[in-house]
Amino acid sequence: MRPSRSSLGALLALALLLAACSDDGSTSSTGTPSASPSATAVSFPVTVVDDDGVEVTIPAEPQRIVTFAPSMTEIVYALGLGDRLVGVSGPYDDYPPEAKDVEEVGGAGEFGVDPNIETVVSLEPDLFLAISGGDQWKAQLRDLGISVVTLNATDFVDLLGDIETVGRITGATAAANTVVTEMRSRADAVTAQATERVTCFFEVGYPPLFTVGPNTFVYDLLERAGCDPVTADAASDYPEWSVDALVADGPQVYIATPDSARSPQAIAKRPGFEGIRAVADGNVILVDGDLVTRPGPRVVDGLEQLSAALHAPGD
């Protein structure tokens, strides 16, 4: 069973991003101007094999882009392509603020998480950026002549590659290189400082209590921030975890997001949680879920936040 989309502020919503600016001279969350998407010429057509294993050919530089994940939306803005964005998945596409003014194309299907095909077609996109899942509607869009590219980052290094891929297929290679270089530099700085390891537990949702397994994007960030998650032996990506097991695990730090917990005090009041080491020691912290669950540019902000939170106890 996976956590709900809303419980992670879009962990798939997962996601799981620096900044977000168009090429009007605005700045990223780090204060660095985004590079001009046209600074380096790209020769089209461009052909890529996406993370669904589908070979996709982009015949010309896309001018009308639809994103179907908040992380993809943030990447598009970070590359200075916000003026080309004509559609987003839904209300979770909320960064940068101007993304909230873009037409929403989601809400169809049995669970309301599929794109409305008619709405998408009406926007006449020449590129549709998505994450994993939805094979059926992706095939529908391709049959209608829409280029669908799936990118699903499983860790930080994979994310950097995905941003470079978006840059390549949109003609924004220079902007992508700028974003990736800054992200890698900041992440390396965090890793270099993470010499003292702590054990931790990351809460995805409650109740029941869900967490992250070792093959997830968030787990990779935790390790890079200096944490050894107590869920290393988890058999699935988002396993349910018992409170008794967590008491036995004895994590030094307990991490949650405002999507699953109101406050550290609220967590401490839950039945049985007083026996968890981190809770008993007062080492329960909340981090911005959007910064750690959305695989996009702002994830380095989340990585820095995690590092500071993990090493705050005892300072």
TACORWO-V801324 format. One record per residue. N is the residue number from 1. RES is the residue in three letters. NEAR is the number of other C-alpha atoms within 8 Angstrom. Layout:
<<N RES NEAR> <N RES NEAR>>
This chain:
<<1 MET 4> <2 ARG 5> <3 PRO 10> <4 SER 6> <5 ARG 11> <6 SER 8> <7 SER 12> <8 LEU 20> <9 GLY 14> <10 ALA 16> <11 LEU 13> <12 LEU 11> <13 ALA 15> <14 LEU 13> <15 ALA 15> <16 LEU 17> <17 LEU 16> <18 LEU 15> <19 ALA 15> <20 ALA 16> <21 CYS 17> <22 SER 14> <23 ASP 11> <24 ASP 6> <25 GLY 8> <26 SER 9> <27 THR 12> <28 SER 13> <29 SER 9> <30 THR 7> <31 GLY 6> <32 THR 7> <33 PRO 8> <34 SER 17> <35 ALA 12> <36 SER 11> <37 PRO 15> <38 SER 9> <39 ALA 10> <40 THR 9> <41 ALA 6> <42 VAL 8> <43 SER 5> <44 PHE 8> <45 PRO 9> <46 VAL 11> <47 THR 9> <48 VAL 7> <49 VAL 9> <50 ASP 11> <51 ASP 9> <52 ASP 8> <53 GLY 6> <54 VAL 7> <55 GLU 8> <56 VAL 11> <57 THR 9> <58 ILE 13> <59 PRO 7> <60 ALA 7> <61 GLU 10> <62 PRO 12> <63 GLN 7> <64 ARG 12> <65 ILE 14> <66 VAL 13> <67 THR 14> <68 PHE 14> <69 ALA 15> <70 PRO 19> <71 SER 15> <72 MET 13> <73 THR 14> <74 GLU 16> <75 ILE 15> <76 VAL 13> <77 TYR 14> <78 ALA 16> <79 LEU 19> <80 GLY 17> <81 LEU 13> <82 GLY 10> <83 ASP 6> <84 ARG 9> <85 LEU 13> <86 VAL 11> <87 GLY 13> <88 VAL 18> <89 SER 14> <90 GLY 9> <91 PRO 7> <92 TYR 9> <93 ASP 13> <94 ASP 10> <95 TYR 11> <96 PRO 11> <97 PRO 7> <98 GLU 8> <99 ALA 11> <100 LYS 10> <101 ASP 6> <102 VAL 10> <103 GLU 7> <104 GLU 9> <105 VAL 12> <106 GLY 13> <107 GLY 11> <108 ALA 10> <109 GLY 8> <110 GLU 5> <111 PHE 7> <112 GLY 8> <113 VAL 9> <114 ASP 11> <115 PRO 14> <116 ASN 10> <117 ILE 8> <118 GLU 6> <119 THR 9> <120 VAL 13> <121 VAL 8> <122 SER 6> <123 LEU 9> <124 GLU 7> <125 PRO 13> <126 ASP 10> <127 LEU 13> <128 PHE 13> <129 LEU 14> <130 ALA 12> <131 ILE 9> <132 SER 9> <133 GLY 4> <134 GLY 7> <135 ASP 6> <136 GLN 6> <137 TRP 10> <138 LYS 9> <139 ALA 8> <140 GLN 8> <141 LEU 12> <142 ARG 10> <143 ASP 7> <144 LEU 6> <145 GLY 6> <146 ILE 11> <147 SER 12> <148 VAL 12> <149 VAL 10> <150 THR 11> <151 LEU 12> <152 ASN 9> <153 ALA 10> <154 THR 9> <155 ASP 11> <156 PHE 11> <157 VAL 6> <158 ASP 9> <159 LEU 13> <160 LEU 10> <161 GLY 8> <162 ASP 11> <163 ILE 12> <164 GLU 12> <165 THR 8> <166 VAL 12> <167 GLY 15> <168 ARG 11> <169 ILE 12> <170 THR 9> <171 GLY 13> <172 ALA 17> <173 THR 15> <174 ALA 13> <175 ALA 15> <176 ALA 14> <177 ASN 9> <178 THR 10> <179 VAL 13> <180 VAL 11> <181 THR 8> <182 GLU 8> <183 MET 10> <184 ARG 9> <185 SER 8> <186 ARG 9> <187 ALA 12> <188 ASP 8> <189 ALA 8> <190 VAL 13> <191 THR 11> <192 ALA 7> <193 GLN 6> <194 ALA 11> <195 THR 7> <196 GLU 5> <197 ARG 8> <198 VAL 11> <199 THR 11> <200 CYS 14> <201 PHE 12> <202 PHE 10> <203 GLU 14> <204 VAL 15> <205 GLY 14> <206 TYR 9> <207 PRO 5> <208 PRO 6> <209 LEU 12> <210 PHE 14> <211 THR 14> <212 VAL 15> <213 GLY 15> <214 PRO 11> <215 ASN 8> <216 THR 11> <217 PHE 13> <218 VAL 10> <219 TYR 12> <220 ASP 12> <221 LEU 12> <222 LEU 13> <223 GLU 10> <224 ARG 12> <225 ALA 14> <226 GLY 14> <227 CYS 12> <228 ASP 11> <229 PRO 13> <230 VAL 10> <231 THR 10> <232 ALA 8> <233 ASP 7> <234 ALA 10> <235 ALA 6> <236 SER 6> <237 ASP 10> <238 TYR 12> <239 PRO 13> <240 GLU 8> <241 TRP 9> <242 SER 7> <243 VAL 9> <244 ASP 7> <245 ALA 8> <246 LEU 11> <247 VAL 11> <248 ALA 7> <249 ASP 7> <250 GLY 9> <251 PRO 14> <252 GLN 10> <253 VAL 15> <254 TYR 14> <255 ILE 12> <256 ALA 13> <257 THR 13> <258 PRO 11> <259 ASP 11> <260 SER 12> <261 ALA 12> <262 ARG 8> <263 SER 8> <264 PRO 10> <265 GLN 6> <266 ALA 9> <267 ILE 11> <268 ALA 10> <269 LYS 8> <270 ARG 8> <271 PRO 5> <272 GLY 8> <273 PHE 12> <274 GLU 11> <275 GLY 8> <276 ILE 13> <277 ARG 11> <278 ALA 13> <279 VAL 15> <280 ALA 10> <281 ASP 6> <282 GLY 6> <283 ASN 11> <284 VAL 11> <285 ILE 10> <286 LEU 10> <287 VAL 11> <288 ASP 9> <289 GLY 12> <290 ASP 13> <291 LEU 14> <292 VAL 13> <293 THR 17> <294 ARG 18> <295 PRO 15> <296 GLY 14> <297 PRO 13> <298 ARG 11> <299 VAL 14> <300 VAL 12> <301 ASP 9> <302 GLY 12> <303 LEU 16> <304 GLU 11> <305 GLN 9> <306 LEU 11> <307 SER 12> <308 ALA 8> <309 ALA 9> <310 LEU 13> <311 HIS 9> <312 ALA 7> <313 PRO 8> <314 GLY 4> <315 ASP 4>>
